[in-house]
């Protein structure tokens, strides 16, 4: 469905010009405070929400109340999922399970297949882990594989980065997709299935295929670092010595990683194909509920990855405890994005956008992608781009089907990855790890992110033709 004609629930509280001005000033304040004043995105989103309400003429008390409701509902629905995902990823790293996946896949690949193997490794590691954690984990492996194979660091590294980045932007339970799913009331299981469907060809294009050309533009050899010794689960890995002596098996680790995916996709399939009152649908609906699926995965991982690698109960508890402090900022940004979304809805700005959309004939998917791209370019944050674009698009989705709403989430996710540059922390992280100049990083990492974004949009638009 390309055209949208609907009436959002909130009527405008002021004239069109005043509401447009309010939205533009609010978004401009968010962008400028993050990029120029270097204010934390949580505070920027909060100030932006208050600015929108004030300029639109919404009473201050109502603005604060609406922001609090949006903040609370988003934190309640998304926060626990992000926390459980962080716990699962930390156990995977600390137990040596991630290393087991990497070593098994790379060890069985021939020299010509190594870029494809590294893309698969990046995708599997990126499924449960945040991008930054996955990057730290994979860098020793990237260096070693590049040196021992004689291939360029770019030819090996870019496919792994593509797998990590595409999963981070398109597939739940990562924060961006989760907050978009919550804001747009999309079905998580359907979004997960479609996200994997879009991510796989996107990774192929932006990873191994793009790396062939990027390696010619930037022929960088791997450094001597990590040439001796074993790749570990990253800095501060709890129980590192134990996990190096006895890692969980590849099959057990892979089954544990895919467990929440299978449960959530099982729920989505049961909702489509099983009878409404059937026992199998009831069971799968309960097990595939996102919170339950991730909770089961963490509990199972404590046994299969934790105890299975020789970690004792104290070490497992310490690993889980250390997973939470690094995501505190992400949780606040995501929740504040929910508050900003609610402010936009309460002022009735969405009604104006919906009316304009109905008359414009533009694709909803394309509009969502462009909105995310603009915020991404301005702020450098994929998460801020996702939560802001989701807030803008939220009033436009009541008449979309389940599949179309999930594709809208993916369009926003693809837009949030567009052209990482100097205002993105990930840009500098990749640059320093790979030892590249700014120009070289733009030719490789930044262009790779752009290929992910554009190809992701293309695949979303192709799937939308079937909805």
Helices and strands as residue ranges (DSSP letters): H 16-35, H 41-56, H 60-74, I 75-79, H 80-94, H 97-107, H 114-128, H 131-149, H 153-170, H 175-184, H 188-204, I 205-209, H 210-217, H 240-245, H 250-273, H 279-287, H 290-301, I 302-306, G 307-309, H 313-325, H 328-347, H 349-360, H 364-379, H 382-393, G 394-396, H 402-415, H 425-434, H 438-441, I 442-446, H 447-464
